[in-house]
Amino acid sequence: MIKKHLLESALTVILFLSSFTYILAQSPAKPFVYGDPLPDAPELAARGVYAVGVQTLDLINKNQLDILNYGKGIDSLYNRPLKVEVWYPAEAGSDKLISYDEVMGQNGSPNRPLVPFTFLGRATRDAKPAYSKGSFPLVIVSHGYTGSRYLMTYLTENLASKGYVVVAIDHTEATFKDAAGFQSTLLNRSLDDLFVLNEMARLGEQKDSFLNNLVDADNTALIGYSMGGYGAVNVAGAGYSPQAAQLFGSMAGGSTALKKRSMGNTEYEASIDPRIKVIVAFAPWGMQRGVWNAEGLAGIKIPSLFVAGSKDDISGYETGTKAIYEGAVNSERYLLTYIDARHNTAPNPPPAEALESGRPIDEYLRYADSVWDMRRINNINQHFVTAFLGFYLKDMKDYKAYLDVNANPEAKEWPGFKPRTTIGLEMDHKMAN
């Protein structure tokens, strides 16, 4: 009997040690960080050759229209603060893990109180820039309503590692922390983008700035998601329609201000900036609301990459993003479609806190898609944005093949994709008129 118990105990120990060894063998050597490649990630999703540095800047856009307080008997102008995060190529060295501070929820909503959380990235705070490699193209990243400058770190870090200076904006009155009236976003989104472009160009020439001789603002891409896409389309040359001003309702000051960003307005026409060479618009909002008409969309004359889910119930697909793509007749343009995905084709995956029991489902659905794995969407976005920017901003001619996935009808796979991994994806391409 004693021998039997000893044998059973020995077997139990062996089984435990075997299970423990198996767990250790399956545990990754390093934690999965947003943007890390999955086994089925396409080729260009991999990080580039540069280590990544990151710094935070506080900018002030002076004497801007205070649309949320317009007509309340107070000064209608204010100094508009904009916090931005800048990722950039750094001197050679391995990227350390960095912790970003973020919040879930929405300011002012009792049903969605702000909940602080942190998540990891791969960058080094205040790292020495790679000055010896010359200047790098600028990429401006604009989040949705609501969001933050940290909403797409999988992409911002990835692009910096490939030789871009990437600046992501906290759009005041449109972040999780300070969400306010939607009119501010309607009016300020494109203005914020242009102001940040000017500031990055100024800092690139300022001797005491870390950006001095590091950023090439004359070679800029603008990436926007949702309301960020709304702003990007306008900045690219698609002036708003007469109907767009009606979004302000009876707010005469706002309607007048928005008209300054409309087709036919001389101030708007003069603001179209030749330094912006391309745009990438993820699920751009506004087409279903009549923000653009045919004349406006025809004003886009730079290359464009549009990305959308075919079941987008926020910005729309057939009458939303795809309609913008079809209407941008003077732009060489691409449309990447995630079949059956909804609106969230751009954000990081949901944070662990969004998975906790009892948490409002909106916090999960702010980031997640109900059909697609967000980590896979992230990898595919990295691949195509890398190809698009590489070809148009860096003249990397070989990258065109990664975009023209339908060029060879007999090919079984898209260039850069592993076998059997393009299911659920569509890519359309149209030349400019």
Secondary structure, DSSP 8 states (H G I E B T S, - for coil): -HHHHHHHHHHHHHHHHHHHHHHHHHS-SS---TT---TT--GGGS--SSEEEEEEEEEEEEEEE-GGGTTSSS-SEEEEEEEEEEEEEESSS---EEEEEEEES-TT-TTS--EEEEEEEE-EET--B-GGG--EEEEEEE--SSB-TTTTHHHHHHHHTTT-EEEEEE-TTSBTTT---HHHHHHHHHHHHHHHHHHHHHHHT-TTSTTTTTEEEEEEEEEEETHHHHHHHHHTT--B-GGGGGGGTT-HHHHHHHHTTBTT-HHHHHH--TTEEEEEEES---GGGT---HHHHTT--S-EEEEEETT-SSS-IIIIIHHHHHH-TTS-EEEEEETT--S-SSS----GGGGSTTS-HHHHHTT--SSS-HHHHHHHHHHHHHHHHHHHHH--GGGHHHH-TTS-TT-SS-TT--TT--TTEEEEEE---
